[in-house]
Amino acid sequence: MAPTFTIRANDLIIAAIGLPLLRALRHDCPQCDIIFAPEVDDPASDPLRHNSIDLYIGATDALKPEIRRQTLFRDRMYGLVRKGHPILDQPLTPDSMVQYDYISVSRRGRARGPIDWALRDYGLTRRITMVVPNYHAMIETMAKTDLVLAIPGMVLENISMDRLGLASFEFPLALPFIEAFQAWHPRRDTDPVHRWLRETLFRVTRHVFADRTLVS
């Protein structure tokens, strides 16, 4: 019987690796299937423990100590604005970046994050005027506003910047990497089918995110 794998991941991960992963798995096992389960508020450790998902792919730091993990790629945050935005008219500094209002992205409705912690070191605070649950909620309307959207590099690569009238910039801050990993319960360590899934996912991710910092 061909396996069906259930993987929890967010929409960005699914968009980037969903089809390449399915193709790679079906190259070895033509009848296998993938179910991508949505991210929800319960800790990712719980469905891994209860065997309701095979893998978690994401960047949460709220996993229980026994959960195994392997880093897949690292990413950085960038600012997304309309073309001609005044933030682009002068050298970007922490002081200049807080002159503008921001959109924050959080599935849990959290407004603050690493950008804010970095600004705190300069004694600065940015104004966040809107919180949305995902990046795609605002991308196509950013050309109509002077708001700034902080966005991962992997999203920028899939945006038609010219068509949408958008531009991007690097934040003048020492921000930590976004580290995405695959996680599984240790009971699956020696399962040959699960190991094949993990190894295939790692190989696919290496190819899809070839320009990003990867570790083995």
C-alpha positions as CSV (number, residue, x, y, z in Angstrom):
1,M,0.0,0.0,0.0
2,A,1.4,3.4,-1.0
3,P,1.9,5.8,1.9
4,T,0.0,9.1,2.4
5,F,2.1,11.7,4.3
6,T,0.5,14.4,6.4
7,I,2.7,17.5,6.8
8,R,1.9,20.6,8.7
9,A,3.3,23.8,7.0
10,N,2.3,27.4,6.3
11,D,1.1,28.6,2.9
12,L,4.6,30.0,2.0
13,I,6.3,26.7,2.5
14,I,3.5,24.8,0.6
15,A,3.7,27.2,-2.3
16,A,7.4,26.8,-2.6
17,I,7.9,23.1,-2.1
18,G,4.5,21.4,-2.4
19,L,4.7,20.3,-6.0
20,P,8.5,19.7,-6.2
21,L,8.2,17.4,-3.1
22,L,5.3,15.5,-4.6
23,R,7.1,15.0,-7.8
24,A,10.3,13.8,-6.0
25,L,8.3,11.4,-3.8
26,R,6.3,10.0,-6.8
27,H,9.5,9.4,-8.7
28,D,10.3,6.6,-6.2
29,C,6.8,5.8,-5.2
30,P,4.2,6.7,-7.9
31,Q,1.1,6.2,-5.8
32,C,2.1,8.1,-2.7
33,D,0.2,11.2,-1.7
34,I,0.7,14.3,0.5
35,I,-1.9,16.0,2.8
36,F,-0.7,19.5,3.8
37,A,-2.4,20.3,7.1
38,P,-2.8,24.0,8.0
39,E,-0.9,25.6,10.8
40,V,-3.2,26.0,13.9
41,D,-2.7,27.4,17.4
42,D,-2.0,24.1,19.2
43,P,1.7,23.4,19.6
44,A,3.3,21.5,16.7
45,S,4.7,19.0,19.3
46,D,1.2,17.6,20.1
47,P,0.2,16.3,16.6
48,L,3.7,14.9,16.2
49,R,3.3,13.1,19.6
50,H,-0.2,11.8,18.7
51,N,0.9,10.7,15.3
52,S,-1.7,12.8,13.5
53,I,1.0,14.4,11.4
54,D,4.2,12.9,10.0
55,L,6.3,16.1,9.8
56,Y,6.1,19.7,10.9
57,I,7.8,22.3,8.6
58,G,8.2,25.8,10.0
59,A,10.1,28.1,12.3
60,T,8.3,27.8,15.7
61,D,10.5,27.7,18.8
62,A,7.7,26.1,20.8
63,L,8.6,22.4,20.3
64,K,9.1,20.0,23.2
65,P,12.7,19.0,23.9
66,E,12.3,15.4,22.6
67,I,11.1,16.5,19.1
68,R,13.8,16.0,16.5
69,R,14.5,18.8,14.0
70,Q,16.7,19.4,11.0
71,T,17.3,22.9,9.6
72,L,16.2,23.2,6.0
73,F,17.0,26.8,5.1
74,R,17.6,30.3,6.6
75,D,16.0,33.5,5.3
76,R,16.0,37.2,6.0
77,M,13.3,39.8,6.4
78,Y,13.0,42.7,3.9
79,G,10.8,45.8,3.6
80,L,8.2,45.8,0.9
81,V,6.8,49.2,-0.3
82,R,5.4,50.9,-3.4
83,K,7.7,52.2,-6.0
84,G,8.6,55.8,-5.3
85,H,8.0,55.4,-1.6
86,P,9.7,58.2,0.3
87,I,11.6,55.7,2.5
88,L,13.7,55.0,-0.5
89,D,14.7,58.7,-1.1
90,Q,17.3,58.8,1.7
91,P,19.9,56.5,3.2
92,L,18.0,54.0,5.4
93,T,18.8,54.1,9.1
94,P,16.9,52.9,12.2
95,D,15.8,56.5,12.7
96,S,14.5,57.0,9.2
97,M,12.7,53.6,9.1
98,V,10.5,54.4,12.1
99,Q,9.2,57.6,10.4
100,Y,6.7,55.3,8.5
101,D,3.8,53.1,9.6
102,Y,4.0,49.3,9.3
103,I,1.9,46.3,8.6
104,S,2.7,43.3,10.8
105,V,2.0,39.7,9.8
106,S,1.1,37.2,12.5
107,R,-1.3,34.3,12.3
108,R,-1.8,34.7,16.1
109,G,-2.4,38.5,15.9
110,R,1.0,39.5,17.4
111,A,2.1,42.9,16.4
112,R,5.7,42.9,17.7
113,G,8.7,40.7,16.8
114,P,12.5,40.7,16.0
115,I,12.4,44.0,14.2
116,D,11.0,45.7,17.2
117,W,13.5,44.1,19.6
118,A,16.3,45.3,17.3
119,L,14.9,48.8,17.2
120,R,14.6,48.8,21.0
121,D,18.5,48.7,21.1
122,Y,18.4,52.1,19.5
123,G,15.7,53.4,21.8
124,L,13.2,53.4,18.9
125,T,9.7,52.1,18.4
126,R,7.9,51.7,15.1
127,R,4.2,52.3,14.7
128,I,2.2,49.2,13.6
129,T,-1.1,50.2,12.2
130,M,-2.4,46.9,11.0
131,V,-1.9,43.2,11.8
132,V,-2.8,40.6,9.1
133,P,-2.8,36.8,9.3
134,N,-0.7,36.1,6.2
135,Y,1.6,37.9,3.7
136,H,-0.6,37.5,0.7
137,A,-3.4,39.4,2.3
138,M,-1.8,42.8,1.5
139,I,0.8,42.3,-1.2
140,E,-1.3,43.3,-4.2
141,T,-2.5,46.5,-2.5
142,M,0.8,47.7,-1.2
143,A,1.2,50.0,-4.3
144,K,-1.7,52.1,-3.0
145,T,-0.3,52.9,0.4
146,D,2.8,54.4,2.1
147,L,2.7,51.6,4.7
148,V,5.7,49.2,5.0
149,L,5.3,45.4,5.0
150,A,8.1,43.3,6.5
151,I,8.3,40.1,4.3
152,P,10.7,37.1,4.0
153,G,13.0,36.9,1.0
154,M,11.3,33.7,-0.2
155,V,8.1,35.6,-0.7
156,L,9.8,38.4,-2.6
157,E,11.1,35.8,-5.1
158,N,7.6,35.0,-6.0
159,I,6.2,38.5,-6.4
160,S,6.0,40.3,-9.8
161,M,7.5,43.5,-8.4
162,D,7.4,45.6,-11.6
163,R,3.8,44.5,-12.5
164,L,2.6,45.3,-9.0
165,G,4.6,48.6,-8.8
166,L,6.6,47.5,-5.7
167,A,10.1,47.8,-4.4
168,S,12.0,46.2,-1.5
169,F,14.8,47.2,0.8
170,E,17.1,45.6,3.4
171,F,16.5,46.7,7.0
172,P,19.5,48.5,8.6
173,L,19.3,46.3,11.6
174,A,21.1,43.2,12.8
175,L,18.2,40.9,12.5
176,P,18.3,37.1,13.3
177,F,17.8,34.7,10.5
178,I,14.4,33.0,10.1
179,E,15.4,29.4,10.4
180,A,13.0,26.9,8.9
181,F,13.3,23.2,9.8
182,Q,11.5,19.9,9.6
183,A,10.5,18.3,12.8
184,W,9.4,14.8,13.7
185,H,8.8,12.6,16.8
186,P,11.8,10.3,17.8
187,R,9.6,7.2,17.4
188,R,10.0,7.7,13.6
189,D,13.8,8.0,13.6
190,T,14.4,4.5,12.4
191,D,11.2,4.1,10.3
192,P,12.7,3.6,6.7
193,V,9.6,5.1,5.0
194,H,9.7,8.2,7.2
195,R,13.5,8.5,6.8
196,W,12.9,8.4,3.0
197,L,10.4,11.2,3.4
198,R,12.8,13.3,5.4
199,E,15.7,12.8,3.1
200,T,13.6,13.6,0.1
201,L,12.3,16.7,1.7
202,F,15.7,17.9,2.6
203,R,17.0,17.3,-1.0
204,V,14.0,19.1,-2.5
205,T,14.5,22.0,-0.2
206,R,18.2,22.2,-1.0
207,H,17.2,22.6,-4.7
208,V,14.3,25.0,-4.2
209,F,16.2,27.3,-1.9
210,A,19.7,26.8,-3.5
211,D,20.5,30.5,-3.0
212,R,19.9,30.5,0.8
213,T,22.1,29.4,3.7
214,L,21.6,25.7,4.1
215,V,23.1,23.2,6.5
216,S,23.4,19.5,6.3
